[in-house]
Each structure stands twice: as structure tokens, then as C-alpha cells.
Amino acid sequence: MPSEAIDRYPSRAGRPASVTPRTDPVVYADANREPPLARRTIANYENQGFLNLYTLFTDAEITAMQAELARLRHDALIMQRSEAIREQETGDLRSLFRVHQLSPLFAAVAADPRLVDLARYILDDEVYIHQSRLNYKPGFGGKEFYWHSDFETWHVEDGMPRMRALSVSISLTPNHAHNGPLLLIPGSHRRYVVCTGETPENHYQKSLVKQEIGVPSKRCLRQLAEQGGGLVAATGPAGTVTVFDCNTMHGSNGNITPDPRSNVFFVYNAMSNRLCEPYCGHPPRPGFIAARGEVEPVRPTPLRIG
């Protein structure tokens, strides 16, 4: 396990809210190396902090993932596991973590070269699954995910040293403007937002349901939105893939429409960026939230359906 004694991105612990420059690259691959996508697509990712892909998976693959989404949601044994996070008010399933270990199908999706090769290119390293989960946002009751940078939490509470990770979100329902789609702030990945407050011990027990520590101030959010030219909603049909940098500021509204909004989510971290001790001084969060220790690189294996 790497040891990163220097805290390059301090946050919380009595610090005032502020916006500071990022000191890590966004795309780590050498400029002369041939990318798995068009160079202009990679350039847009580097500039915006995210990209959307609309035809990466086939209809049969999307249908299989949707069926697995429903199966896991109605599995009584799954609902009893610590990986199952429920909504505070209704008890409905909010998120199911470590799905690449709980589901052979989602393990196969996470290892597919269409995802892994892109992650390895952008991060210029072998990668492993830092975190995976299903997010369920049912109609009429799905709650919001407030604005946050994943990296701020992964750094402070998990001990992720550097910004050398990315997330892949695959929509398993249509995402439109009204059912709580993923919202992103373009260009926000190039700034690190220092958050206020102290990190409580076992903070994850509350933050996975409603995050209140490790969220940016309104002033910082307004500054990022103004610099980025506003907000972008990741809308599209089922099967839309959104890839975003670990430090891109994002969130989503609650869902008061009849239409559910669900996605499967994989985080690829560079092997050279494995977790050290958390920077908040508390014990690490559970392994189902943040893989640590003797992690193994993902071996790209084509997905086979049927």
C-alpha cells in the first residue's frame, strides 16, 4: 500500500471554504499515444471534466443490465446486507454498493474493454475498482444527491492520494430533465474546493443517506458555475454512459416524477494511486465503500450476453 504523508489537498478540519487550483493532470496518457476514442472526445473530457457516450452498449446488453437491476432490488437477502443503503424516510433502497462483487453480470460489465481501456488510457496505468454501486431513484420518492466532488471525500475519508481516478455511470432508465438526472459543472475538475466542518467518526453511516459534511459552500458553487458557464444535465436514453473525472463537481435533484431514474456506477482508480491512511485521522471506511489493501487490476474481458 502506498504511503502519502503529504496532504496535497487538505480540506475540512477548521479550514475556511475556498477554491484552489488542481495540481494533478486530467488526462495522464502521452499525447502521442493513440486513444480508444476520437482525440476531440478526449480533448472535450480534459476541458469539461466529463463526456457522454450514447451507443457504447447494445440493446441486448442494456436489457440484461436492467433485468439485473430489478433482480437485485427485490432480493430479500441483498436488502439485509450492509452494502444496501436505504432512504431515511421511506426505507426504500437508495444505493447498493460493491455490485461488481455481488453480481456476476455487473462484474463482467466493469471488466469490459470498452470501459477499462478508456480508464487505462486516461489514467495511464493499470486500474482497479475503487467503488461500485447501483443508484436507485424511484419515481415520486427518490431523494437528491447534493453537490460534491467525489475526490474530496475519497481523499479525506478514504486516503486517496491524488486525482488519478474516474467514474463511469451507465443509465439503466431514460434520464430526462425532470427525473433527477446527473448534473455536472463544466471545468470544475480543474479546481479543488476546500470544504468546512469537522469529519465525524463513522461519517459514512449518515453521509451515504444525506451528505452534509464535505459539501461545498454556496459561494464556491456559484464561483464554479460562473466559471464553467452554467450546469449540464446528463440526459439521454437508457444505456447512456457518462464518464467523469474524480474531481468534477456534480449532484442531482430529487425525483418527484412518475419515472424512475437508476444507474450503475463504477470507479476506476490507478494502481499507482492506491489508498493510504485517511487524511481525516479516523479509521478507514468499510471496504464495500472504498477498496483498499491487496487490490487487483481489472483484466479487460469482453462482455458476453446470452
C-alpha positions as CSV (number, residue, x, y, z in Angstrom):
1,M,0.0,0.0,0.0
2,P,1.4,3.4,-0.9
3,S,2.3,5.9,1.8
4,E,1.5,9.5,1.0
5,A,2.4,11.5,4.1
6,I,2.0,14.9,2.4
7,D,-1.7,16.0,2.3
8,R,-1.7,17.7,-1.1
9,Y,-5.4,18.5,-1.0
10,P,-6.3,19.5,2.6
11,S,-10.0,20.1,3.4
12,R,-12.3,20.4,6.5
13,A,-10.6,20.4,9.9
14,G,-11.5,24.0,10.6
15,R,-10.4,25.3,7.2
16,P,-12.4,28.1,5.5
17,A,-14.2,27.4,2.3
18,S,-12.1,28.2,-0.7
19,V,-11.4,27.2,-4.3
20,T,-7.8,26.3,-5.1
21,P,-6.1,25.1,-8.3
22,R,-5.8,21.4,-9.2
23,T,-2.1,20.3,-9.3
24,D,-2.6,16.9,-11.0
25,P,-3.1,16.1,-14.7
26,V,-6.6,15.3,-16.1
27,V,-5.5,13.0,-18.9
28,Y,-2.3,11.2,-18.0
29,A,-1.6,9.4,-21.3
30,D,1.1,10.7,-23.5
31,A,-0.2,13.0,-26.2
32,N,1.3,10.8,-28.9
33,R,-0.4,7.6,-27.7
34,E,-3.5,6.5,-29.8
35,P,-6.7,7.0,-27.7
36,P,-9.6,4.5,-27.6
37,L,-11.9,7.3,-28.6
38,A,-11.6,10.2,-31.0
39,R,-9.0,12.7,-29.9
40,R,-11.6,15.5,-29.9
41,T,-13.7,13.4,-27.5
42,I,-10.7,13.0,-25.2
43,A,-9.9,16.8,-25.5
44,N,-13.5,17.6,-24.5
45,Y,-13.2,15.3,-21.5
46,E,-9.9,17.1,-20.5
47,N,-11.5,20.5,-20.9
48,Q,-15.0,19.8,-19.4
49,G,-14.3,17.1,-16.9
50,F,-16.8,14.6,-18.4
51,L,-18.1,13.1,-21.6
52,N,-21.3,11.3,-22.7
53,L,-21.4,8.2,-24.9
54,Y,-24.7,7.1,-26.4
55,T,-24.1,4.0,-28.3
56,L,-21.4,2.1,-26.3
57,F,-23.7,-0.8,-25.3
58,T,-26.1,-2.9,-27.4
59,D,-29.9,-3.1,-26.7
60,A,-29.4,-6.7,-25.5
61,E,-26.7,-5.7,-23.1
62,I,-28.8,-2.8,-21.7
63,T,-31.8,-5.1,-21.3
64,A,-29.7,-7.6,-19.4
65,M,-28.4,-4.9,-17.0
66,Q,-32.0,-3.6,-16.4
67,A,-33.1,-7.1,-15.5
68,E,-30.2,-7.4,-13.1
69,L,-31.1,-4.0,-11.6
70,A,-34.6,-5.3,-10.8
71,R,-33.4,-8.7,-9.5
72,L,-31.1,-7.2,-7.0
73,R,-33.6,-4.6,-5.8
74,H,-36.1,-7.4,-5.0
75,D,-33.6,-9.9,-3.4
76,A,-34.5,-10.1,0.3
77,L,-31.1,-11.4,1.2
78,I,-29.4,-8.5,-0.7
79,M,-31.6,-6.0,1.2
80,Q,-30.2,-7.2,4.5
81,R,-26.6,-6.7,3.6
82,S,-24.5,-3.7,4.8
83,E,-24.0,-2.8,1.2
84,A,-27.7,-1.9,0.9
85,I,-28.2,1.8,1.8
86,R,-31.9,2.8,2.4
87,E,-33.6,6.1,2.2
88,Q,-34.0,7.7,5.6
89,E,-37.7,8.4,5.4
90,T,-39.2,5.5,3.4
91,G,-36.7,2.7,3.8
92,D,-36.5,2.2,0.1
93,L,-33.2,1.1,-1.4
94,R,-31.1,4.2,-2.2
95,S,-27.8,2.6,-3.2
96,L,-26.3,-0.9,-3.4
97,F,-22.6,-0.9,-3.1
98,R,-20.0,-3.4,-4.3
99,V,-22.2,-4.6,-7.1
100,H,-19.2,-5.9,-9.1
101,Q,-18.8,-8.5,-6.4
102,L,-22.5,-9.1,-5.7
103,S,-23.5,-9.6,-9.3
104,P,-21.6,-11.7,-11.9
105,L,-23.2,-9.6,-14.7
106,F,-22.0,-6.3,-13.3
107,A,-18.6,-7.8,-12.7
108,A,-18.5,-8.6,-16.4
109,V,-19.7,-5.1,-17.3
110,A,-17.0,-3.5,-15.1
111,A,-14.3,-5.6,-16.9
112,D,-15.4,-4.9,-20.4
113,P,-12.7,-3.3,-22.6
114,R,-15.0,-0.5,-23.7
115,L,-14.7,0.8,-20.2
116,V,-11.4,-0.5,-18.9
117,D,-9.4,0.6,-21.9
118,L,-10.7,4.1,-21.7
119,A,-9.9,4.3,-18.0
120,R,-6.4,2.9,-18.5
121,Y,-5.8,5.4,-21.3
122,I,-7.0,8.5,-19.3
123,L,-5.2,7.4,-16.1
124,D,-2.2,5.9,-18.0
125,D,-2.0,3.0,-15.6
126,E,-3.5,-0.4,-14.7
127,V,-6.8,0.2,-12.9
128,Y,-8.8,-1.4,-10.2
129,I,-12.4,-0.9,-9.0
130,H,-12.3,1.5,-6.1
131,Q,-16.0,1.5,-5.7
132,S,-19.1,0.3,-7.5
133,R,-22.8,0.8,-6.8
134,L,-26.3,0.8,-8.1
135,N,-28.2,4.1,-7.5
136,Y,-32.0,3.7,-7.3
137,K,-34.0,6.9,-7.6
138,P,-37.7,5.7,-7.8
139,G,-40.5,7.9,-9.0
140,F,-42.2,10.1,-6.5
141,G,-39.7,9.5,-3.8
142,G,-36.1,9.4,-5.0
143,K,-34.0,11.8,-2.9
144,E,-31.4,14.2,-4.1
145,F,-27.6,13.8,-4.0
146,Y,-26.2,17.2,-3.1
147,W,-23.3,18.9,-4.9
148,H,-19.9,17.3,-4.2
149,S,-16.6,16.4,-5.6
150,D,-16.1,12.6,-5.1
151,F,-12.4,13.2,-4.7
152,E,-12.7,15.4,-1.7
153,T,-14.5,12.6,0.2
154,W,-12.3,9.9,-1.2
155,H,-9.2,11.9,-0.2
156,V,-10.3,13.0,3.3
157,E,-12.2,9.9,4.4
158,D,-10.6,7.1,2.3
159,G,-7.0,8.3,1.8
160,M,-6.9,8.5,-2.0
161,P,-3.7,10.4,-2.5
162,R,-4.1,12.1,-5.9
163,M,-6.6,12.9,-8.6
164,R,-6.0,9.8,-10.7
165,A,-9.4,8.2,-10.8
166,L,-12.6,8.5,-12.8
167,S,-16.2,7.4,-12.6
168,V,-18.4,5.7,-15.2
169,S,-22.1,6.0,-14.8
170,I,-24.4,3.8,-17.1
171,S,-28.0,4.9,-17.1
172,L,-30.4,2.0,-16.8
173,T,-33.5,4.1,-17.3
174,P,-34.1,7.1,-19.5
175,N,-32.6,10.2,-17.9
176,H,-34.6,13.4,-18.8
177,A,-34.6,16.9,-17.4
178,H,-37.3,16.2,-14.9
179,N,-36.5,12.9,-13.1
180,G,-33.3,13.9,-11.3
181,P,-30.5,13.4,-13.8
182,L,-26.9,13.8,-13.0
183,L,-25.9,17.4,-13.1
184,L,-22.3,18.5,-13.7
185,I,-20.4,21.8,-13.6
186,P,-18.1,22.0,-16.7
187,G,-14.5,22.8,-15.9
188,S,-15.0,22.3,-12.1
189,H,-12.5,19.5,-12.1
190,R,-9.7,22.0,-12.6
191,R,-10.4,23.5,-9.1
192,Y,-10.3,21.9,-5.7
193,V,-13.0,23.0,-3.3
194,V,-12.0,23.1,0.3
195,C,-15.0,22.3,2.5
196,T,-15.7,23.4,6.0
197,G,-16.6,21.4,9.1
198,E,-15.1,18.5,11.0
199,T,-15.4,14.9,9.8
200,P,-17.3,12.8,12.4
201,E,-16.2,9.3,13.1
202,N,-18.2,6.7,11.1
203,H,-19.4,9.6,9.0
204,Y,-20.4,7.3,6.1
205,Q,-23.4,6.0,8.2
206,K,-25.1,9.3,7.6
207,S,-23.4,10.7,4.5
208,L,-24.5,7.8,2.3
209,V,-28.1,8.8,3.0
210,K,-27.6,12.5,3.2
211,Q,-24.3,14.2,2.9
212,E,-23.8,17.4,4.9
213,I,-20.1,17.4,5.7
214,G,-17.7,17.5,2.7
215,V,-20.1,19.6,0.6
216,P,-19.0,22.9,-1.0
217,S,-20.2,26.3,0.2
218,K,-22.8,28.2,-1.9
219,R,-20.2,30.8,-2.7
220,C,-17.8,28.3,-4.0
221,L,-20.5,26.6,-6.1
222,R,-21.6,29.8,-7.6
223,Q,-18.0,30.6,-8.5
224,L,-17.5,27.2,-10.2
225,A,-20.8,27.6,-12.1
226,E,-20.0,31.1,-13.3
227,Q,-16.5,30.0,-14.5
228,G,-17.9,26.9,-16.2
229,G,-20.7,28.7,-17.9
230,G,-23.6,27.1,-16.0
231,L,-24.6,23.5,-15.5
232,V,-25.0,20.4,-17.7
233,A,-27.6,17.7,-17.2
234,A,-26.5,14.2,-18.4
235,T,-29.8,13.3,-20.1
236,G,-30.3,10.5,-22.6
237,P,-31.9,7.1,-23.2
238,A,-31.2,4.0,-21.2
239,G,-27.6,2.9,-21.9
240,T,-26.1,6.4,-21.9
241,V,-22.6,6.3,-20.4
242,T,-21.3,9.3,-18.6
243,V,-17.5,9.3,-17.8
244,F,-16.4,12.0,-15.4
245,D,-13.2,12.9,-13.6
246,C,-13.0,12.2,-9.8
247,N,-12.9,15.9,-9.0
248,T,-15.8,17.1,-11.2
249,M,-18.4,18.8,-9.1
250,H,-21.8,17.0,-9.6
251,G,-25.1,16.2,-7.9
252,S,-28.7,15.5,-8.8
253,N,-32.2,16.7,-7.8
254,G,-34.8,14.6,-6.1
255,N,-37.3,12.8,-8.3
256,I,-41.0,13.8,-8.0
257,T,-42.0,12.4,-11.4
258,P,-43.6,9.0,-12.0
259,D,-40.4,8.0,-13.9
260,P,-37.6,6.2,-12.1
261,R,-34.0,7.1,-12.6
262,S,-31.4,4.4,-12.0
263,N,-27.8,3.9,-12.9
264,V,-24.8,1.6,-12.3
265,F,-21.6,3.3,-11.3
266,F,-18.0,2.1,-11.4
267,V,-15.0,4.0,-10.1
268,Y,-11.6,3.1,-11.7
269,N,-8.6,4.1,-9.7
270,A,-5.0,3.9,-10.9
271,M,-2.9,1.1,-9.3
272,S,-0.3,3.8,-8.5
273,N,-2.9,5.7,-6.6
274,R,-4.0,3.1,-4.1
275,L,-5.4,4.2,-0.8
276,C,-3.2,5.2,2.1
277,E,-4.5,6.2,5.6
278,P,-7.4,8.6,5.6
279,Y,-6.4,12.3,5.9
280,C,-9.2,13.0,8.5
281,G,-7.5,11.0,11.2
282,H,-10.3,8.5,11.6
283,P,-10.3,4.7,10.7
284,P,-10.9,3.9,7.1
285,R,-14.4,3.5,5.8
286,P,-15.6,-0.1,5.1
287,G,-14.2,-2.0,2.1
288,F,-17.5,-2.1,0.4
289,I,-17.3,1.7,0.0
290,A,-13.6,2.0,-0.7
291,A,-11.4,-0.9,-1.8
292,R,-8.1,-1.0,-0.1
293,G,-5.3,-3.4,0.7
294,E,-4.2,-6.0,-1.8
295,V,-6.4,-4.8,-4.7
296,E,-6.1,-6.5,-8.1
297,P,-6.0,-4.7,-11.5
298,V,-9.0,-5.3,-13.8
299,R,-8.3,-7.6,-16.6
300,P,-10.2,-6.5,-19.7
301,T,-12.6,-9.2,-20.8
302,P,-15.3,-8.7,-23.5
303,L,-18.8,-8.8,-22.2
304,R,-20.9,-11.7,-23.5
305,I,-24.7,-11.6,-23.2
306,G,-26.7,-14.8,-23.9
